[in-house]
Amino acid sequence: MLRAQILSIIRTGTQRVLPAGLKVHSNVPEAASTSTPVRSEIQDFAPEPVPLGGKGIDGWQIMAAVCISRHPVLTPPLSLLEHTYSQYLNKMEFEQSIQCDFELQVIQDSARKMLGDDELDELDTSDDTRPALEQLDLWKQQQQKFEKIRNFACDVPSSSVGSSLTSQVVLVQKYQLGKEELWLLPQGPWKPGETLRQTSERIVSEFCDPSLTVKIIGNAPVGFYKYKYPKGMRSNGYIGAKVFFYRGHVSNRIKRALQLLTSKGKDDQLWLTHTQIRDLLKQSYVKAITQFLIDDS
């Protein structure tokens, strides 16, 4: 019966409970089972859908949590084997390629510089007549300036949405459970009339910056976890929480939004890699969420 009630919440957001004394016999003849008197008798006994109230389902509070992830923005560094093979390909291409006009001009300018024979007009600084060596130095300066602007990793706050750009990061939230502080995925209680999908969308709107444009994936949960409340928190009639996980991801347009990547998040939120999650969160909780985390190694 518990499984049927939970499926009802996922699909319709309501709970339908039959009285404990009501029994439906399977050996009723087919003709009799479809007759009006029997059907009306069952309808008289069946109550209206009852939303989760004081004691929840068997004393457990239904919760929804969202695994909000930001996919890698930059390509990870090459491994030793990949780096060696890349150097081999570059060397082969360099040896077998034909030099372009600019490379030939660099060789000529280098020879003129060694011989002291400079026939170019120093006053003419257009790109067509500028010495190749001077043009090469100018391009190197522009490259260094661009790399300095692009390399903003030192300006990104630790554990923000722009941290660890070569890995996937997941949002975790700090919660107070009795006297203990726990880091968990953003979660919230199910409310009467909601589906679990709608509950997860409400959680995203409450905990996430709207500019991140988080999208929930799928209508069904991807994981489950339950835990008991401390005795001091059981006065509301719940003995614990049954958490149903949904998966969400940050919009890809964040890759083009430098301001979002460098912005500082809330003090009670962290964006963590998979390794950091295993070190910070409880192991039983980690075991439950790693079943649906996408490995980015």
Short mmCIF file of the C-alpha atoms (twelve columns), coordinates in Angstrom:
data_MODEL
# 
_entry.id   MODEL 
# 
loop_
_atom_site.group_PDB 
_atom_site.id 
_atom_site.type_symbol 
_atom_site.label_atom_id 
_atom_site.label_alt_id 
_atom_site.label_comp_id 
_atom_site.label_asym_id 
_atom_site.label_seq_id 
_atom_site.Cartn_x 
_atom_site.Cartn_y 
_atom_site.Cartn_z 
_atom_site.pdbx_PDB_model_num 
ATOM 1   C CA . MET A 1   0.000   0.000   0.000   1 
ATOM 2   C CA . LEU A 2   2.882   2.397   0.779   1 
ATOM 3   C CA . ARG A 3   4.271   1.952   -2.716  1 
ATOM 4   C CA . ALA A 4   0.886   2.682   -4.297  1 
ATOM 5   C CA . GLN A 5   0.482   5.837   -2.197  1 
ATOM 6   C CA . ILE A 6   3.911   7.153   -3.208  1 
ATOM 7   C CA . LEU A 7   3.225   6.471   -6.899  1 
ATOM 8   C CA . SER A 8   -0.031  8.419   -6.511  1 
ATOM 9   C CA . ILE A 9   1.910   11.409  -5.178  1 
ATOM 10  C CA . ILE A 10  4.398   11.274  -8.050  1 
ATOM 11  C CA . ARG A 11  1.675   11.175  -10.701 1 
ATOM 12  C CA . THR A 12  -1.126  13.331  -9.296  1 
ATOM 13  C CA . GLY A 13  0.127   14.985  -6.128  1 
ATOM 14  C CA . THR A 14  -2.593  13.390  -3.975  1 
ATOM 15  C CA . GLN A 15  -2.903  10.329  -1.782  1 
ATOM 16  C CA . ARG A 16  -5.833  7.870   -1.860  1 
ATOM 17  C CA . VAL A 17  -6.236  5.587   1.144   1 
ATOM 18  C CA . LEU A 18  -8.832  2.810   1.565   1 
ATOM 19  C CA . PRO A 19  -10.079 1.853   5.054   1 
ATOM 20  C CA . ALA A 20  -8.167  -0.964  6.697   1 
ATOM 21  C CA . GLY A 21  -11.312 -3.109  6.973   1 
ATOM 22  C CA . LEU A 22  -12.232 -2.905  3.287   1 
ATOM 23  C CA . LYS A 23  -11.394 -6.025  1.257   1 
ATOM 24  C CA . VAL A 24  -11.903 -6.574  -2.448  1 
ATOM 25  C CA . HIS A 25  -12.282 -10.278 -3.299  1 
ATOM 26  C CA . SER A 26  -10.751 -11.486 -6.547  1 
ATOM 27  C CA . ASN A 27  -13.070 -14.506 -6.894  1 
ATOM 28  C CA . VAL A 28  -16.168 -12.423 -7.679  1 
ATOM 29  C CA . PRO A 29  -17.644 -13.450 -11.075 1 
ATOM 30  C CA . GLU A 30  -16.873 -11.085 -13.896 1 
ATOM 31  C CA . ALA A 31  -20.517 -10.237 -14.540 1 
ATOM 32  C CA . ALA A 32  -21.159 -9.513  -10.883 1 
ATOM 33  C CA . SER A 33  -17.990 -7.438  -10.490 1 
ATOM 34  C CA . THR A 34  -19.204 -4.953  -13.053 1 
ATOM 35  C CA . SER A 35  -22.748 -4.647  -11.732 1 
ATOM 36  C CA . THR A 36  -23.966 -1.363  -10.355 1 
ATOM 37  C CA . PRO A 37  -24.749 -2.468  -6.727  1 
ATOM 38  C CA . VAL A 38  -21.208 -3.756  -6.060  1 
ATOM 39  C CA . ARG A 39  -19.568 -0.738  -7.672  1 
ATOM 40  C CA . SER A 40  -21.709 1.733   -5.747  1 
ATOM 41  C CA . GLU A 41  -20.973 -0.111  -2.485  1 
ATOM 42  C CA . ILE A 42  -17.215 0.273   -3.014  1 
ATOM 43  C CA . GLN A 43  -17.619 3.919   -3.964  1 
ATOM 44  C CA . ASP A 44  -19.570 4.563   -0.751  1 
ATOM 45  C CA . PHE A 45  -16.751 3.073   1.313   1 
ATOM 46  C CA . ALA A 46  -13.868 4.800   -0.528  1 
ATOM 47  C CA . PRO A 47  -13.017 8.194   0.998   1 
ATOM 48  C CA . GLU A 48  -11.927 11.313  -0.852  1 
ATOM 49  C CA . PRO A 49  -8.174  11.688  -1.584  1 
ATOM 50  C CA . VAL A 50  -6.445  12.560  1.657   1 
ATOM 51  C CA . PRO A 51  -3.412  14.880  1.424   1 
ATOM 52  C CA . LEU A 52  -0.404  14.262  3.623   1 
ATOM 53  C CA . GLY A 53  -1.070  15.859  6.953   1 
ATOM 54  C CA . GLY A 54  0.253   15.616  10.483  1 
ATOM 55  C CA . LYS A 55  1.747   12.123  10.464  1 
ATOM 56  C CA . GLY A 56  2.509   11.695  6.767   1 
ATOM 57  C CA . ILE A 57  2.701   8.202   5.282   1 
ATOM 58  C CA . ASP A 58  3.424   5.802   8.122   1 
ATOM 59  C CA . GLY A 59  5.000   8.685   10.075  1 
ATOM 60  C CA . TRP A 60  7.492   9.638   7.328   1 
ATOM 61  C CA . GLN A 61  7.683   13.068  5.746   1 
ATOM 62  C CA . ILE A 62  7.858   13.092  1.946   1 
ATOM 63  C CA . MET A 63  10.683  15.279  0.610   1 
ATOM 64  C CA . ALA A 64  12.085  16.085  -2.816  1 
ATOM 65  C CA . ALA A 65  15.731  16.954  -3.520  1 
ATOM 66  C CA . VAL A 66  17.400  18.157  -6.712  1 
ATOM 67  C CA . CYS A 67  20.900  17.248  -7.884  1 
ATOM 68  C CA . ILE A 68  21.827  20.495  -9.681  1 
ATOM 69  C CA . SER A 69  25.009  20.104  -11.699 1 
ATOM 70  C CA . ARG A 70  27.114  22.367  -13.878 1 
ATOM 71  C CA . HIS A 71  28.906  20.497  -16.643 1 
ATOM 72  C CA . PRO A 72  32.598  21.142  -17.443 1 
ATOM 73  C CA . VAL A 73  33.264  24.431  -19.215 1 
ATOM 74  C CA . LEU A 74  36.892  23.870  -20.285 1 
ATOM 75  C CA . THR A 75  38.645  20.827  -21.694 1 
ATOM 76  C CA . PRO A 76  40.616  18.980  -18.978 1 
ATOM 77  C CA . PRO A 77  44.438  18.840  -19.234 1 
ATOM 78  C CA . LEU A 78  45.948  16.157  -21.415 1 
ATOM 79  C CA . SER A 79  47.221  13.000  -19.798 1 
ATOM 80  C CA . LEU A 80  50.871  11.977  -20.203 1 
ATOM 81  C CA . LEU A 81  50.059  9.635   -23.079 1 
ATOM 82  C CA . GLU A 82  47.846  12.224  -24.801 1 
ATOM 83  C CA . HIS A 83  50.510  14.920  -24.401 1 
ATOM 84  C CA . THR A 84  53.238  12.676  -25.851 1 
ATOM 85  C CA . TYR A 85  51.091  11.744  -28.838 1 
ATOM 86  C CA . SER A 86  50.154  15.397  -29.428 1 
ATOM 87  C CA . GLN A 87  53.828  16.406  -29.507 1 
ATOM 88  C CA . TYR A 88  54.551  13.594  -31.953 1 
ATOM 89  C CA . LEU A 89  51.793  14.794  -34.309 1 
ATOM 90  C CA . ASN A 90  52.991  18.404  -34.098 1 
ATOM 91  C CA . LYS A 91  56.542  17.361  -34.889 1 
ATOM 92  C CA . MET A 92  55.428  15.266  -37.867 1 
ATOM 93  C CA . GLU A 93  53.292  18.103  -39.202 1 
ATOM 94  C CA . PHE A 94  56.147  20.583  -38.819 1 
ATOM 95  C CA . GLU A 95  58.635  18.359  -40.630 1 
ATOM 96  C CA . GLN A 96  56.340  17.473  -43.530 1 
ATOM 97  C CA . SER A 97  54.639  20.834  -44.058 1 
ATOM 98  C CA . ILE A 98  55.665  23.541  -46.536 1 
ATOM 99  C CA . GLN A 99  56.621  26.937  -45.131 1 
ATOM 100 C CA . CYS A 100 54.195  29.778  -45.783 1 
ATOM 101 C CA . ASP A 101 55.118  33.240  -47.088 1 
ATOM 102 C CA . PHE A 102 55.245  34.730  -43.587 1 
ATOM 103 C CA . GLU A 103 57.660  32.047  -42.353 1 
ATOM 104 C CA . LEU A 104 59.880  32.676  -45.383 1 
ATOM 105 C CA . GLN A 105 59.766  36.402  -44.602 1 
ATOM 106 C CA . VAL A 106 60.801  35.698  -40.981 1 
ATOM 107 C CA . ILE A 107 63.829  33.760  -42.274 1 
ATOM 108 C CA . GLN A 108 64.761  36.626  -44.614 1 
ATOM 109 C CA . ASP A 109 64.404  39.245  -41.859 1 
ATOM 110 C CA . SER A 110 66.481  37.138  -39.486 1 
ATOM 111 C CA . ALA A 111 69.231  36.909  -42.118 1 
ATOM 112 C CA . ARG A 112 69.100  40.672  -42.734 1 
ATOM 113 C CA . LYS A 113 69.324  41.313  -39.002 1 
ATOM 114 C CA . MET A 114 72.425  39.124  -38.722 1 
ATOM 115 C CA . LEU A 115 74.049  40.744  -41.799 1 
ATOM 116 C CA . GLY A 116 72.971  44.268  -40.863 1 
ATOM 117 C CA . ASP A 117 71.182  44.768  -44.172 1 
ATOM 118 C CA . ASP A 118 67.790  46.405  -43.513 1 
ATOM 119 C CA . GLU A 119 66.278  47.698  -46.722 1 
ATOM 120 C CA . LEU A 120 62.743  48.256  -45.377 1 
ATOM 121 C CA . ASP A 121 61.456  51.754  -44.767 1 
ATOM 122 C CA . GLU A 122 61.303  52.254  -40.988 1 
ATOM 123 C CA . LEU A 123 58.656  54.960  -41.322 1 
ATOM 124 C CA . ASP A 124 56.165  52.656  -43.025 1 
ATOM 125 C CA . THR A 125 54.455  50.606  -40.260 1 
ATOM 126 C CA . SER A 126 51.603  49.063  -42.246 1 
ATOM 127 C CA . ASP A 127 51.051  45.327  -41.892 1 
ATOM 128 C CA . ASP A 128 52.098  44.749  -45.508 1 
ATOM 129 C CA . THR A 129 55.567  46.276  -45.210 1 
ATOM 130 C CA . ARG A 130 56.253  45.858  -41.477 1 
ATOM 131 C CA . PRO A 131 59.200  43.524  -40.834 1 
ATOM 132 C CA . ALA A 132 58.073  39.983  -40.095 1 
ATOM 133 C CA . LEU A 133 60.047  39.841  -36.834 1 
ATOM 134 C CA . GLU A 134 58.352  43.002  -35.587 1 
ATOM 135 C CA . GLN A 135 54.946  41.658  -36.603 1 
ATOM 136 C CA . LEU A 136 55.686  38.390  -34.791 1 
ATOM 137 C CA . ASP A 137 56.555  40.259  -31.580 1 
ATOM 138 C CA . LEU A 138 53.340  42.272  -31.845 1 
ATOM 139 C CA . TRP A 139 51.262  39.103  -32.172 1 
ATOM 140 C CA . LYS A 140 52.972  37.575  -29.140 1 
ATOM 141 C CA . GLN A 141 52.111  40.647  -27.069 1 
ATOM 142 C CA . GLN A 142 48.466  40.418  -28.138 1 
ATOM 143 C CA . GLN A 143 48.414  36.725  -27.258 1 
ATOM 144 C CA . GLN A 144 49.791  37.374  -23.772 1 
ATOM 145 C CA . LYS A 145 47.218  40.128  -23.228 1 
ATOM 146 C CA . PHE A 146 44.395  37.816  -24.320 1 
ATOM 147 C CA . GLU A 147 45.566  34.958  -22.086 1 
ATOM 148 C CA . LYS A 148 45.745  37.312  -19.115 1 
ATOM 149 C CA . ILE A 149 42.129  38.359  -19.666 1 
ATOM 150 C CA . ARG A 150 40.959  34.808  -20.298 1 
ATOM 151 C CA . ASN A 151 42.679  33.339  -17.250 1 
ATOM 152 C CA . PHE A 152 40.160  34.407  -14.578 1 
ATOM 153 C CA . ALA A 153 40.532  31.280  -12.417 1 
ATOM 154 C CA . CYS A 154 42.385  33.255  -9.738  1 
ATOM 155 C CA . ASP A 155 39.428  35.671  -9.451  1 
ATOM 156 C CA . VAL A 156 36.774  32.976  -9.036  1 
ATOM 157 C CA . PRO A 157 35.659  32.441  -5.405  1 
ATOM 158 C CA . SER A 158 36.332  28.974  -4.067  1 
ATOM 159 C CA . SER A 159 33.425  26.532  -4.368  1 
ATOM 160 C CA . SER A 160 31.381  28.884  -6.571  1 
ATOM 161 C CA . VAL A 161 29.584  27.949  -9.762  1 
ATOM 162 C CA . GLY A 162 32.674  28.964  -11.772 1 
ATOM 163 C CA . SER A 163 35.147  26.853  -9.808  1 
ATOM 164 C CA . SER A 164 36.751  23.678  -11.202 1 
ATOM 165 C CA . LEU A 165 35.942  24.553  -14.804 1 
ATOM 166 C CA . THR A 166 37.389  21.284  -16.124 1 
ATOM 167 C CA . SER A 167 35.120  19.114  -13.929 1 
ATOM 168 C CA . GLN A 168 31.451  18.720  -13.159 1 
ATOM 169 C CA . VAL A 169 30.333  20.478  -9.961  1 
ATOM 170 C CA . VAL A 170 27.170  19.848  -7.924  1 
ATOM 171 C CA . LEU A 171 25.318  22.286  -5.654  1 
ATOM 172 C CA . VAL A 172 25.014  21.338  -1.975  1 
ATOM 173 C CA . GLN A 173 23.188  23.219  0.787   1 
ATOM 174 C CA . LYS A 174 23.894  23.424  4.526   1 
ATOM 175 C CA . TYR A 175 21.077  22.229  6.816   1 
ATOM 176 C CA . GLN A 176 20.669  22.143  10.577  1 
ATOM 177 C CA . LEU A 177 19.382  18.745  11.723  1 
ATOM 178 C CA . GLY A 178 19.055  18.995  15.490  1 
ATOM 179 C CA . LYS A 179 22.508  19.889  16.815  1 
ATOM 180 C CA . GLU A 180 24.234  18.568  13.713  1 
ATOM 181 C CA . GLU A 181 25.070  20.548  10.574  1 
ATOM 182 C CA . LEU A 182 24.809  18.550  7.356   1 
ATOM 183 C CA . TRP A 183 25.616  19.294  3.737   1 
ATOM 184 C CA . LEU A 184 22.871  17.892  1.495   1 
ATOM 185 C CA . LEU A 185 21.439  18.433  -1.956  1 
ATOM 186 C CA . PRO A 186 18.836  21.239  -2.003  1 
ATOM 187 C CA . GLN A 187 15.630  19.705  -0.689  1 
ATOM 188 C CA . GLY A 188 12.190  20.658  0.569   1 
ATOM 189 C CA . PRO A 189 8.937   19.101  1.812   1 
ATOM 190 C CA . TRP A 190 6.189   17.969  -0.518  1 
ATOM 191 C CA . LYS A 191 3.020   20.078  -0.252  1 
ATOM 192 C CA . PRO A 192 -0.553  18.832  -0.798  1 
ATOM 193 C CA . GLY A 193 -1.683  19.226  -4.395  1 
ATOM 194 C CA . GLU A 194 1.841   19.113  -5.832  1 
ATOM 195 C CA . THR A 195 3.540   16.408  -7.830  1 
ATOM 196 C CA . LEU A 196 7.117   15.631  -6.856  1 
ATOM 197 C CA . ARG A 197 8.237   17.239  -10.125 1 
ATOM 198 C CA . GLN A 198 6.483   20.469  -9.109  1 
ATOM 199 C CA . THR A 199 8.065   20.242  -5.659  1 
ATOM 200 C CA . SER A 200 11.533  19.960  -7.224  1 
ATOM 201 C CA . GLU A 201 10.844  22.991  -9.433  1 
ATOM 202 C CA . ARG A 202 9.801   24.983  -6.357  1 
ATOM 203 C CA . ILE A 203 13.031  23.971  -4.617  1 
ATOM 204 C CA . VAL A 204 15.077  25.216  -7.583  1 
ATOM 205 C CA . SER A 205 13.289  28.575  -7.515  1 
ATOM 206 C CA . GLU A 206 13.916  28.916  -3.764  1 
ATOM 207 C CA . PHE A 207 17.611  27.962  -3.663  1 
ATOM 208 C CA . CYS A 208 19.059  28.901  -7.075  1 
ATOM 209 C CA . ASP A 209 19.812  32.165  -8.827  1 
ATOM 210 C CA . PRO A 210 17.269  32.574  -11.663 1 
ATOM 211 C CA . SER A 211 20.083  33.613  -14.027 1 
ATOM 212 C CA . LEU A 212 21.458  30.050  -13.890 1 
ATOM 213 C CA . THR A 213 18.334  28.788  -15.711 1 
ATOM 214 C CA . VAL A 214 18.267  25.375  -14.053 1 
ATOM 215 C CA . LYS A 215 16.232  22.757  -15.927 1 
ATOM 216 C CA . ILE A 216 14.742  19.653  -14.286 1 
ATOM 217 C CA . ILE A 217 15.294  16.434  -16.258 1 
ATOM 218 C CA . GLY A 218 12.432  13.933  -16.330 1 
ATOM 219 C CA . ASN A 219 9.196   13.533  -14.391 1 
ATOM 220 C CA . ALA A 220 10.209  10.527  -12.279 1 
ATOM 221 C CA . PRO A 221 12.754  10.447  -9.423  1 
ATOM 222 C CA . VAL A 222 16.218  9.066   -10.151 1 
ATOM 223 C CA . GLY A 223 17.120  8.083   -6.584  1 
ATOM 224 C CA . PHE A 224 15.853  7.595   -3.037  1 
ATOM 225 C CA . TYR A 225 17.188  8.090   0.492   1 
ATOM 226 C CA . LYS A 226 15.623  8.103   3.945   1 
ATOM 227 C CA . TYR A 227 16.849  9.201   7.350   1 
ATOM 228 C CA . LYS A 228 15.379  9.595   10.824  1 
ATOM 229 C CA . TYR A 229 14.993  12.880  12.653  1 
ATOM 230 C CA . PRO A 230 16.536  13.397  16.090  1 
ATOM 231 C CA . LYS A 231 14.078  12.776  18.913  1 
ATOM 232 C CA . GLY A 232 13.833  16.496  19.588  1 
ATOM 233 C CA . MET A 233 12.488  17.106  16.069  1 
ATOM 234 C CA . ARG A 234 9.730   14.479  16.154  1 
ATOM 235 C CA . SER A 235 7.160   16.691  17.874  1 
ATOM 236 C CA . ASN A 236 5.490   17.437  14.518  1 
ATOM 237 C CA . GLY A 237 4.534   13.779  14.098  1 
ATOM 238 C CA . TYR A 238 7.263   12.740  11.659  1 
ATOM 239 C CA . ILE A 239 9.876   10.159  12.595  1 
ATOM 240 C CA . GLY A 240 12.015  10.918  9.561   1 
ATOM 241 C CA . ALA A 241 12.106  11.917  5.908   1 
ATOM 242 C CA . LYS A 242 11.877  9.923   2.701   1 
ATOM 243 C CA . VAL A 243 13.733  11.884  0.034   1 
ATOM 244 C CA . PHE A 244 13.151  11.427  -3.693  1 
ATOM 245 C CA . PHE A 245 15.927  12.793  -5.903  1 
ATOM 246 C CA . TYR A 246 15.527  14.602  -9.199  1 
ATOM 247 C CA . ARG A 247 18.277  15.676  -11.537 1 
ATOM 248 C CA . GLY A 248 18.754  19.187  -12.925 1 
ATOM 249 C CA . HIS A 249 21.485  21.000  -14.791 1 
ATOM 250 C CA . VAL A 250 22.592  24.586  -15.331 1 
ATOM 251 C CA . SER A 251 21.954  26.051  -18.779 1 
ATOM 252 C CA . ASN A 252 24.831  25.836  -21.271 1 
ATOM 253 C CA . ARG A 253 24.707  29.578  -21.820 1 
ATOM 254 C CA . ILE A 254 26.645  29.983  -18.573 1 
ATOM 255 C CA . LYS A 255 29.751  29.097  -20.599 1 
ATOM 256 C CA . ARG A 256 29.423  32.483  -22.303 1 
ATOM 257 C CA . ALA A 257 28.524  34.409  -19.134 1 
ATOM 258 C CA . LEU A 258 31.786  35.422  -17.461 1 
ATOM 259 C CA . GLN A 259 29.950  37.450  -14.803 1 
ATOM 260 C CA . LEU A 260 27.975  34.390  -13.644 1 
ATOM 261 C CA . LEU A 261 31.071  32.203  -13.451 1 
ATOM 262 C CA . THR A 262 32.988  34.724  -11.358 1 
ATOM 263 C CA . SER A 263 30.114  35.681  -9.039  1 
ATOM 264 C CA . LYS A 264 30.267  34.650  -5.387  1 
ATOM 265 C CA . GLY A 265 27.559  32.293  -4.172  1 
ATOM 266 C CA . LYS A 266 25.715  32.160  -0.859  1 
ATOM 267 C CA . ASP A 267 27.595  31.348  2.348   1 
ATOM 268 C CA . ASP A 268 25.472  28.261  3.020   1 
ATOM 269 C CA . GLN A 269 25.943  26.841  -0.494  1 
ATOM 270 C CA . LEU A 270 28.884  25.132  -2.169  1 
ATOM 271 C CA . TRP A 271 29.579  23.884  -5.686  1 
ATOM 272 C CA . LEU A 272 31.639  20.730  -5.231  1 
ATOM 273 C CA . THR A 273 33.325  18.217  -7.510  1 
ATOM 274 C CA . HIS A 274 32.604  14.507  -7.097  1 
ATOM 275 C CA . THR A 275 35.767  14.037  -5.047  1 
ATOM 276 C CA . GLN A 276 34.869  16.910  -2.719  1 
ATOM 277 C CA . ILE A 277 31.353  15.481  -2.284  1 
ATOM 278 C CA . ARG A 278 32.777  12.158  -1.088  1 
ATOM 279 C CA . ASP A 279 34.965  13.975  1.448   1 
ATOM 280 C CA . LEU A 280 32.338  16.362  2.840   1 
ATOM 281 C CA . LEU A 281 28.996  14.513  2.820   1 
ATOM 282 C CA . LYS A 282 27.963  11.495  4.914   1 
ATOM 283 C CA . GLN A 283 29.000  8.212   3.322   1 
ATOM 284 C CA . SER A 284 25.497  6.717   3.389   1 
ATOM 285 C CA . TYR A 285 24.177  9.812   1.618   1 
ATOM 286 C CA . VAL A 286 27.048  9.753   -0.887  1 
ATOM 287 C CA . LYS A 287 26.274  6.116   -1.682  1 
ATOM 288 C CA . ALA A 288 22.683  7.060   -2.504  1 
ATOM 289 C CA . ILE A 289 23.495  9.976   -4.830  1 
ATOM 290 C CA . THR A 290 26.496  8.473   -6.647  1 
ATOM 291 C CA . GLN A 291 24.139  5.995   -8.288  1 
ATOM 292 C CA . PHE A 292 22.816  8.736   -10.568 1 
ATOM 293 C CA . LEU A 293 25.782  11.135  -10.737 1 
ATOM 294 C CA . ILE A 294 27.428  11.267  -14.172 1 
ATOM 295 C CA . ASP A 295 31.104  10.371  -13.940 1 
ATOM 296 C CA . ASP A 296 33.212  13.038  -15.651 1 
ATOM 297 C CA . SER A 297 36.619  11.390  -15.195 1 
# 
